[in-house]
Amino acid sequence: MSKIKKLLEKFFSNPKDLEWDEYVKILSYYGFEVHTQGTTSGSRRCFENKEGVRLYFHEPHPKNIVKHYVIKQTIEVLKKEGLI
């Protein structure tokens, strides 16, 4: 099984230990790119794909673990947009 397939399997199992870098790789797989919102955005990140679908979330800190609600909301958007 490829690395991305293993990562996707982990993502869809609603993990409690998904790291931010892994999350970014998953969104990249679905065609999203991460953008900062200027110098005053702090930890807020915008992910956008070629169709203009946007996701806004805060990069976790001080720990690098993605919040459970972020995973849930991301899955909902991916389903709504027909990406999964």
C-alpha positions in Angstrom: 0.0 0.0 0.0 1.4 3.4 -0.9 2.2 6.1 1.7 -0.7 8.3 0.6 -3.2 5.4 0.7 -2.1 4.7 4.3 -2.4 8.3 5.2 -5.9 8.5 3.7 -6.9 5.4 5.6 -5.7 7.0 8.8 -7.5 10.3 8.0 -10.8 8.7 7.3 -10.6 6.7 10.6 -10.9 10.0 12.5 -7.6 9.8 14.3 -6.6 11.6 17.4 -3.0 11.8 16.3 -3.0 13.4 12.8 -0.2 15.8 12.4 -0.5 19.1 10.6 2.0 18.1 7.9 0.0 14.9 7.2 -3.2 17.0 7.0 -1.6 19.4 4.4 -0.5 16.3 2.4 -4.0 15.0 2.4 -5.5 18.3 1.2 -2.8 18.5 -1.4 -3.8 15.1 -2.7 -7.3 16.5 -3.3 -5.9 19.5 -5.1 -5.8 22.1 -2.3 -2.9 24.5 -1.8 -2.3 26.3 1.5 -2.1 30.1 1.7 -1.4 32.4 4.6 -3.7 35.4 4.9 -1.1 38.1 5.2 1.2 39.1 8.0 -1.6 39.5 10.5 -3.2 36.1 10.0 -1.3 34.4 12.8 -2.0 30.7 12.6 -5.0 30.9 10.3 -4.6 29.1 7.0 -6.7 29.0 3.9 -6.7 26.0 1.6 -8.0 26.5 -1.9 -8.4 24.2 -4.9 -8.6 25.1 -8.6 -12.4 25.2 -8.5 -12.2 28.0 -5.8 -13.4 25.8 -2.9 -11.9 27.2 0.3 -11.3 25.8 3.7 -10.2 28.0 6.6 -8.6 26.5 9.7 -6.0 27.4 12.4 -2.7 25.6 12.3 -2.5 23.8 15.7 0.0 25.0 18.3 1.9 24.4 20.5 1.2 20.8 19.7 1.1 19.8 16.0 -2.0 17.6 16.2 -5.1 18.5 14.1 -8.3 19.0 16.1 -11.0 16.3 15.6 -13.6 18.9 14.4 -11.2 20.0 11.6 -11.0 16.5 10.3 -14.8 16.1 10.5 -15.5 19.4 8.7 -12.9 18.6 6.1 -14.5 15.3 5.3 -17.9 17.0 5.0 -16.6 19.5 2.5 -14.8 16.9 0.5 -18.1 14.9 0.3 -20.1 18.0 -0.5 -17.8 18.9 -3.4 -17.8 15.3 -4.7 -14.1 14.8 -4.2 -14.6 11.6 -2.2 
